[in-house]
Amino acid sequence: MLKKYRDVSADRKELQAEVKRKLGIDLVFFGKSDNPYGYMIVDHANKTVYNGAWVLSIKSLLDFTTPDDKMERIDAYIDRLLENNPTIDTWGINSKIFRYNAFIRRGVLHYRNTTRPLKGFMAATILRNDKIKRIESFQPTTASERDLLCSIYKVNEPELVTLSQNKSQHYYNDVDKLRRLFNDDSIVKLRSEIRNAGFYIRQSGEDYFAINFSSKQVINLSEEGFDLKRLARRKFRNASPAKLSNRGLRGAGKGQLSAKAKGLRDAASGRGENREWEVGYRGNYDRIDDENSLKV
């Protein structure tokens, strides 16, 4: 508590006033007014007096620094945290520097009413670690699951991701939900129903995966024995451009399709840009951060 109020005080008098107002205690100093050698803590509520040195040395108590000096110290402290734990993330760092009334957010250090960007390599490392923690929140148990998530979140060091030993109950609940969809022969557009249920389909090599960003689960449909033929798209194999879009061909030259007709053709062949539900939205990282979309 003394450190907390020291860090928000400009000098000794302000510190004395703050702890008296907030904690109901008096700090009584001994020695010269500009260079005291000790102090006592007087707790009026409990009618108790303490030797201040038992709680906090006077050197530490009177360690008033400018905001810039304080931020330099915090910056150096974050650097040491990363050296000791190269995969520590934003939450882990903030839990350490909270006692200094500081926190980091998106590569920026905040201290009281002052902000400053972190060093580039530190910000990049913390961002990578945040992505690793996000990947680990899916509890991948196999290298294929881990590698798929690393490709989505743009992590180039999959070996830093810790694999889980067991699947959670949420995983089995999602598998059951998908089985009900696959086993329902009345469903014509299975991919659409899967998307409506909160899953995104991704293919990696020969394997198909279903990803649920709400429940933080990734399911290898191939290994779970799902009938992957049901995911095959219907294609208009013999459809002429006119059948795709008569309206889109109006005014188009011979052998050319209008933009709208091309869009319909691509949609029919599965090559269109509107496959966001399968491959993800090509936006910025901020949209990945709130999990409203994928970025690949």
N, C-alpha and C positions, 0 to 999 in steps of 0.2 A: 504493500500500500504506500509506503514511503517513496519507493522508486516511482510508482505511478504518478504521485503528485509532484515529485521532483521533476519529472519529465514534462510536466505541463506548467511549470513555474519558471520565471525568468531569473529569480534571485532568492536569497535566503528569506527575506521578509515576505515575499509572496508565498513561499513554501510554508512558512509558519502560519500565515493567514489561511491558506487552503486547508491544511490538516486540522486547524482549530475549527474551521467552519464545517468541513466534511466529516471529520472523525471525532471531534470533541476532545482533542488532546493538545497539549502545549509542548513545544520544543524549546527547552531552556539551554542556551549555549554557555560554555565557559571559556575564558581566555579573552584575547583581544577581539574587538568587534569585527575587525576586518580579517582576523585569522584565528578563529576559535580552535581549541585543541580537543574539545569534547562537548557532549550534550546529554541532557536527560529527557526522558519522555514522561510527561505527567498525564496520566489517564484519570480525568476527573470523575468519569462515570463509575469506574471501579475503584476509585480512591487508591490508585497504585502508581508507583514511580519506578521506572526502569532505567538502567544504564543504557544509553543509546548505542554504545559500542556492541552490546549483546545482540542488537537487532540489525544494525547496518553501520558500517564504519563511517566516521564523519567525512572522510575523503569521498566515499561513494555518495553520501547524502548531499554533499555540496558540489557534486559534479554537474554543474550547470553548463550546458553547451549551446551553441547556436544551432538552429534547425539544420543548416548545411553540415555542420560537424556531426550532428546526430545522424543525419542521413548517410554520411560517409561511413560511420560506424555500423549502421544497419546493413548497408550495402556490402561491407566487408564480412559481416556476420553471415549474410546469405551466401556469399562466396564460399565460406568455410562449411556451411551446411551442405552445399552441393559437392564439395570435395569429399566430405565424410559419407554422403549418401547420394550418389550420382543420379538416382531415380526419384528423389524427393519431389513432390508436386506442389502446386500452389497451396492446397489445403495444409499440407505438412509444414510448409514454410510459414504460412500465416499463423499456425498454431504456436510457432516458436517466437515470432516477432510481435505477437499480440501484446505481450507484456511491455513492449516499447511504444505502445499506442500506434503501431504501424501495420500496414498490410500491403500486399501486392495484388494487382488486378490487371490482367492482359499486358504483362510486361512493364507495368508502371508501378513504382514504389510510392505509397502514400504515407505521409507522416504529418499528423495534425492538419494544417491547412496548406501543406507544401507537397508537391509532387515532382518526380523526376523519373525519366526512363531508366530502366535497368540496362546494364551493359548488354550489347547485342548477343554475345555468346551465352550469357546467363538467361536472357529472355527466351532464346531459342531452345536452350536445354530444358527450361521449365515448361515451355509449351509442349515439347516432345514428351516430357514426363506426364503432363496432364492427359495427353492422348493415350499413353500407355496405361494410366489408371482407368481411363474410360474403356479401353479394350479389356482390361482385366475385370471390369465390372460385368462383362458378358460371361465370365467364368469359362473361357474356352478350355477344353480338355485335350484337344488334339492339335498337332502342328498345322493341319489344313484349316481348322477353324481360326487359329491364331493368325495364320498368314492371310486369310481372307480379310479379317478385321484390320490387319496392318495395312493392307492395300487400300481399304476404304478410308482409314484415318491418316494415311500417308506417313506411316512410321517405317523407316528403313532399317531398323535394328530389331527384328522380331525376337531375337534371342534375349532381349531385355524384358520381354513379357513373360510373366510367371503363369504357367498352366495350372489349372485347377485339377484336383484329384477326383472330384465327384460332381455330378450334375445336381442342380437344385430342383425343388418340386415345381418351380415355374417352368422349367424345361419340359418336364413330363406333361404338365398341363397344356403347354403349347403344342407338343407332339400330338396329344389326344385331339386338340382342336383341329389340327391339320388333317388328321386321319378321318375325322367326320366329314370334312370338306371333300377329300379325295374319294371317299366311299359313297358320296352322294351322287348317284348317276343322273339325277335331275339337273345338276348344275352343268350348264353349257359352257359358260365362260369361267373356267376354274381360276385362271390367273386373276381375273377381276375380283372374284370372291375372296381369294387369298389376300389380295391387297386390302379389300374392305375389312378383313379381319385383323389388319395391322401388320401384315408380313410383307417383306420385300424379297423377291426372288433374285438370286445372283448365281451365276455359273462360274466355276473356277476349275479349269481343266475339264475333266469328265464328270465332276461332281456338281450337283445343284444344292444350293443352300437356301433356307428360309430364315430371314433375319427379322426379329421383333425388337424394335428400338424402345418400346415402352416397357416390356418385361425384361429387357437386356438378355435376350437369348438368341443363339445362332444354332440352327438345326441342319445337319447334313442329311438332306432328303435321300441321297443315294444310300448312305449307310443304314438309314432307318427303314429301308425297304419300300419306299413310296413308289407308286406306279408313275414314273417320270413321263411315260407316253401321254399322260393326260395333260401335261404342260405344253404339248406341241401346239403350235399356232395353226389356225385354219388359213390356208392360202388360196387366193383366187388364181389358180394355175392358168386357166385358159381365158381369163377375163381380158377383154380388149380395153384400151384406154377409154373408149366411149362408155363401156359399162362401169368403169370406175367413176367417171364423172363427166356426164354429157355437158353439164354446165361449165366445167372447167376447161373443156376443149373449145368452147366458142371463141372464135377470133384467134386461135392458136394456129401456127403454121404447120405444114405437113411434117409429120414425124416429131413434133414438139408437143410437150405437155405444158399447160399453164401451171403456175406455182401451186394452185389449189389441187389440181389433178395430181401433181407430183406428190403432194402431201398425202392424198388418199392412197396413191399407189404405195408409197413408203409405209403407210400405216398398215396396209394389207400384207406387205412383205415383212413387216417387223423391223424395218430399217429407219423408221421415222425418228424425229427428234423428240417426239412425245413419249418416249420410253423411259421417262424419269422414274416411273414406279419400279422399273427393273434395274436401271443402272445408276440412278441418283441424279440429283440436281447439280448442275455445274455452277455453283455459286461460290461465295467466299467462305472462309473458315468459320466466321461468326454464325452462319446458318448451321454448320455442323455442330457448333458448340451448344446450341439449344435443341439439337436433334430434330429440327423440323424438316431436315432433308439430308441426303447423302452427298458426299463429294468424292469422286473417284478420279 
